[in-house]
């Protein structure tokens, strides 16, 4: 009994001593832990549970998940010597946490400056219209410049995208007027095409009527048939050829004398 009690006391003493000597450290998923022993970097810990010497070891967590960095409102000069304001969004992740923390003081500040310099250099190689319409090409050029510098500090840049391109007020008005003129020109051209097609159709119809006059009578009958379904319409149809011939014969015979009162008129 005495031995058992002594063993329990020793176990409690060990546990109490261990509590003050070691500590539990958890590295969560999506993070890495930089292990330092007496201030010196030892190794990188992956996600999991670790026991460290309380007096000499500590862990600094580094987030490895994808994150975004916004570089707002940078004034840059294009190749046409026009000043623009451009904002950029960068998606990146830490892939070498020891390099990112030991090579530079702040990898976010270093990346921010790299994007600023790359934007000014890349924008100076493009004219104004390319910067406005060719955002994809500019983004690819920025990505190539920034990714190379980011790799040197333990970062992987996934994308560099232009968020906004802001022009001076007078340039915005000029572009709006140019766009309006272009749209009005397209509308006029489309209207002319429609009128040309309508005239071509009428010319074809006239040619067919000239070749077959009976088509005009059929078209007249179709129009009368479709319009007769609506009440309240009045149609005036010209005399046929036989009535016109009879009228010409009577005119050639001379005027008919009026009959005496009480006698029937001669036919």
Number of C-alpha atoms within 10 A of each C-alpha: 6 7 8 9 10 11 12 12 12 12 12 12 12 11 12 11 11 13 12 11 13 15 15 11 14 15 19 15 12 12 18 24 23 20 20 16 15 11 10 10 15 13 13 18 18 16 14 13 12 13 11 17 14 14 12 13 18 19 20 13 17 20 16 17 12 14 13 14 16 16 17 15 15 17 17 20 21 21 16 12 11 15 16 19 15 21 19 21 18 22 15 21 18 25 19 18 22 20 16 21 17 13 13 14 10 12 19 13 12 14 20 15 14 18 26 19 14 17 26 17 17 19 21 18 15 17 15 20 10 16 23 14 10 12 16 14 12 21 20 14 17 27 20 14 19 25 20 14 17 21 16 14 23 20 23 20 23 14 18 26 18 21 16 15 16 17 17 11 8 9 12 12 12 11 12 12 12 12 12 12 12 12 12 12 12 12 12 12 12 12 12 12 12 12 12 12 12 12 12 12 12 12 12 12 14 14 11 14 15 12 10 10 11 12 14 15 11 11 12 11 12 12 11 12 11 9 14 13 9 8 7 7 8 8 8 5 6 8 8 8 8 8 10 11 10 10 10 10 10 11 10 8 8 8 8 11 8 10 10 8 7 6 8 9 11 8 4
